[in-house]
């Protein structure tokens, strides 16, 4: 639940998050501006740095506006890509990785 009592929106990411998907991902994220959002990355099997940049930028923007933005579930590929890129942002790490 978000701070206003509503459930966060869930954005389910596609299997492939490559350069071609970055623009679409940006549009999808912006469509939820002003709302709490949970990212479901459980089906991701390929992810590029450009899409990670979109997600990191969104996480930072949401945080600046006191909105919740977090990855709720992630595939092994998504998690390994975060690690490979040296990303340790708590909003981008699935809950199971924080334990």
C-alpha positions in Angstrom: 0.0 0.0 0.0 1.1 3.5 -0.7 1.1 6.4 1.7 -2.3 7.5 0.5 -3.8 4.0 1.1 -4.0 2.9 -2.6 -2.1 0.0 -4.1 0.9 0.8 -6.2 0.6 0.3 -10.0 2.5 -2.7 -11.3 4.6 -2.3 -14.4 5.4 -5.7 -15.9 8.6 -5.5 -17.9 8.9 -7.5 -21.2 11.4 -10.3 -21.8 13.7 -8.1 -23.8 14.9 -4.7 -22.6 17.4 -3.7 -25.3 18.1 -0.4 -27.0 14.9 -0.8 -29.1 12.8 -1.1 -25.9 14.3 1.9 -24.1 12.0 4.5 -25.7 8.8 2.4 -25.1 9.9 1.7 -21.5 10.4 5.4 -20.9 6.9 6.1 -22.2 5.4 3.4 -19.9 7.2 4.7 -16.9 6.1 8.3 -17.5 2.5 7.1 -17.8 2.7 6.3 -14.1 4.2 9.6 -13.0 2.8 10.8 -9.7 1.8 7.3 -8.7 3.6 4.7 -6.6 4.9 2.0 -8.9 6.1 -1.6 -8.5 8.3 -3.1 -11.2 7.8 -6.7 -12.1 11.0 -7.8 -13.9 10.4 -11.5 -13.4 10.2 -12.3 -17.1 13.3 -10.3 -18.2 15.8 -12.5 -20.0 17.9 -9.8 -21.7 18.5 -6.2 -20.5 20.7 -3.5 -21.8 22.3 -0.5 -20.1 19.9 1.9 -21.8 16.9 0.4 -20.1 18.6 0.3 -16.8 19.3 4.0 -17.2 15.6 4.6 -17.8 14.7 2.6 -14.6 17.4 4.3 -12.5 16.4 7.7 -13.6 12.7 6.9 -12.8 13.7 5.6 -9.4 15.5 8.8 -8.7 12.7 11.0 -10.0 10.1 9.1 -7.9 12.2 9.4 -4.8 12.6 13.1 -5.3 8.8 13.4 -5.4 8.3 11.2 -2.3 6.7 8.4 -4.5 7.5 4.7 -4.1 9.3 3.1 -7.0 10.7 -0.4 -6.5 11.4 -3.7 -8.1 9.2 -6.3 -6.5 10.4 -9.4 -8.4 13.2 -9.9 -10.8 14.7 -12.6 -13.0 18.2 -13.9 -12.4 19.2 -12.1 -15.6 17.9 -8.7 -14.3 19.7 -9.2 -11.0 23.0 -10.2 -12.6 22.8 -7.2 -15.0 22.4 -4.9 -12.0 25.4 -6.5 -10.4 27.5 -6.4 -13.6 26.7 -2.7 -14.0 27.5 -2.1 -10.3 24.0 -0.9 -9.5 23.2 -1.0 -5.8 20.2 1.4 -5.7 17.7 0.0 -3.1 14.8 0.9 -5.3 16.2 -1.3 -8.1 16.9 -4.3 -5.9 14.2 -6.8 -5.4 13.1 -7.4 -1.8 14.6 -10.9 -1.7 18.1 -9.4 -2.5 17.9 -7.0 0.5 17.5 -9.8 3.1 
